[in-house]
Amino acid sequence: MTSVEEVLRKLEAKARPDQLEGMTRYGMVAERRLGVSIPGLRRIAKELGKDHKLAIKLWKTGVPEARIVAAMIDEPEKLSENQMDDWVKDINSWDICDQVCMNLFEKTPLAWKKILDWSKREEEFIKRTAFALIACLAWHDKDAEDPKFIKLFPVIERGAVDERNFVKKAVNWALRNIGKRNRNLNRAAIKVAKEMLRINSKVARWIASDALRELESKAVQGRLRE
């Protein structure tokens, strides 16, 4: 079995300290970060293969890149609700949030429950994770039926008044991805966005306007008609 120390050495070998300043400008937390690119992390994860126990240990290192690799190699069928709650409390950067959602959290049936739980939390990145999960499921879960997403519109409307940057961008992402899924959900998302324009909130109106710009665009409408 590969040790945590071996993985950290692999990560350090690919470290790019010169990239840290740019990452910080994009809102990524720099603390303990090595500057390894996502393609580089994917290559390491592919070499390691799936390994739940190693993933748990890598997460505990607190190194951002190690945590992203942990999400890439963990086994969704072994993911427990307690682990999800433990990990989400540690998330402190939008990129870790989004990578954990798309590589791991979205692949467990528990994701739908955690969306409802975490969307009610006040911590910025726990709340962001709820909406990032909606966006990822709308993008990747081909088997989910429309009513499951329609039931999330009230959650999106409640989250749309949160002024924190990383939350509002995830709420916007969630609404746009649902609306790009198919024609039925496109119409439903456009209706919700137009209703949100009437909310007495600058943030909600920004989320709605930005979503409408994409959802009503010729590109999206043309793709959905195909």
N, C-alpha and C positions, 0 to 999 in steps of 0.2 A: 504494500500500500504506500502511495506517495505521502510524504510528510508535509506538514504545513511549511516547515523550513525550506524544503525543496521548491515548493510553489513560490514562496517569497523570493527565493534566489532567481527563479525564472522571471518573476516580475521585475526585480531589480536590474536584471540583465537588459530588459527592454525599457528601462526608465528613461524619460526625456524631461529632465528638469527645465529645459528651455521652453517647454510647452505650458508650464504651470501658470505663467503670467496671463497667457491667452485664455486658459481655462477659467481662471479667476474672473476675467472680464466677462465671460459668458455665465457667470453666476455659480460656478462649481466651487465647492468648498475645497480650499487648498491644503488644509491640515492633513498631514501624513500622506498626501497624494504623491505618486511617483511620476505621473505624466504619461502613462501607457495608453495607447490608443485603443478604441473598441475593437478594431480588427485584430490587434495584437492580443487582446484579452480573449477573443474568440479562438484564436489559434491555440493558446495555452489551454483553454477549456476543452477543446477538441482532443488535445494530447492526453488530458487527464481522464476523460470519459466521465460518465455519471458516477457520483460518489456522495451519498448523503452525509456520511460521517465526516468526510473531509470538508464538505461544504459548511457544516456547523462550525468546525474549527477555524476555517478561513474567515467566516463572518466575525468571529470573536477577536480577530487580530485588529479590527478597526481600520485597517488600510482600505481606502475606497476601492482600489482596483481588485484587492482580494475579495471584497464583498461582492463586487460585480461578477467575478469568476465563480464565487460561491453560488450565486443565483443561476449561473449558466450550467453548473455541474450537479446541482441538487436534483433529487428525484421527486417530482410533483406528487406521486402516489404516496410518498412517505411524509409529506408535509402535513403538520398538525396545525390546528387553530392556535395553540399556544406558541408554536414557533413563529407563525405569521405575526402574532401580536408582539412577540419579543423583538423580531427583526424590524418591524415598522417603527418601533420606538427609537431605534438606533439611526434611522435614516435622517441625514442632515444635508442632503444635496439633491437637486432635482434629477441629475443624471443617474445617481444610484437608485432613486425612486423609480424612474422610468425603466431602467434596465431590469430591476428586480420584478417589476410588474410584467414586462413582456417576456422575460426568460423563465419565470417561475410562477408567480402568483396567479397569472391568468390561466394557468394550466390545471388548476385544482377547482373542483366544484365549490369549494369554500369561498372562492372569490366573490360570488354574488352576495353572500352573507356579510363578508367583510366590507364591501362597498357601503352597505347600509350602516354598519357599525362605525366605520372610520369617518364617514361623511358627517357624523354628528360630533366628532371630536374637535377640539379647538387648536391642537398643536398643528403648526403650519404644514409640516411634511406628512403627518399622518392623514390630514385632510386632503392634501394633494394626492396621496397614494390612492385614495378612494376614487377620485376623478380620473387619474391616470389609468386605473384599472378598467373603468368604464370605457375609456378611449381604446385601450388594448383589446378588450373583449369585442367591442364593435368592429374592430379591424380584423381580428383573427378568429373569433369563434363562429365558424360558418354554420354550426348546427343550432345556435340559439335563435329562437323564434321572436318575431317582432314584439309581442306583448311584454317580454322580459325587459326590453329596452324602453318601451313606452312607460312602464312602471317606474323607470328611473328619472323621467322628466321632472317630477316634483323635487327629487333630490338635487338635480341640476339647478332648478330655479332657486332653491334655498341656498345653494352654494354660490350663486351668482352675485350675491351682495358682499362677499368677502373681498376686501380691498387688497389683501396681500398678493404680491405679484405671482408667486409660485402657485397659489391656489387659483387665482382668476384665470391664469393661462391654462391650467389643467381643466377647469370647468369649460372653458371655451373649446379646448381640444376634444373633450367628451361629447359636447353638443355637435360639433362638426363631424366627428367620426360616426356618430349615430345617423346623422343626416346624409352621410355618403354611402350608407350600407345598401339601401335599395330605394325604389321610388316611394313606397309607402312610408318608410321612416323619414325620407327626405321631406315629404309633405308635412308629416307630423312635427319634425324638428323646426321647419320654417314657421309653422304656426306657433310653436312654443317661443321661438326667438322673437316673433312679432309681439307676442304677449309680454315678453320681458322688456321690450322697448318702453313699456308703460310703467315699469317699476321705477320708483323714485330712488334710483341709485345710478350714479355715474358709471360704476363698474359693470352693473348688469346691462346697461345700455351699450357699453363698449363690447361686452361679450356677445350680445345679440347682434349688433351691427356687423361685427367682424365675421360672425358665423353666417349671417345672411349673405354677405358679400361672396363667400365661397359657395354656399349651398344653392344660391340662385344663379350662379355663374354658368355661362354656356358650356364650359368644360365639364362641370359636374352633371348638369342637366343632360348633356349629350351622352355622357357615359352611362347614365342611368336608363336612357331610352334604348340602349343597345340590347 
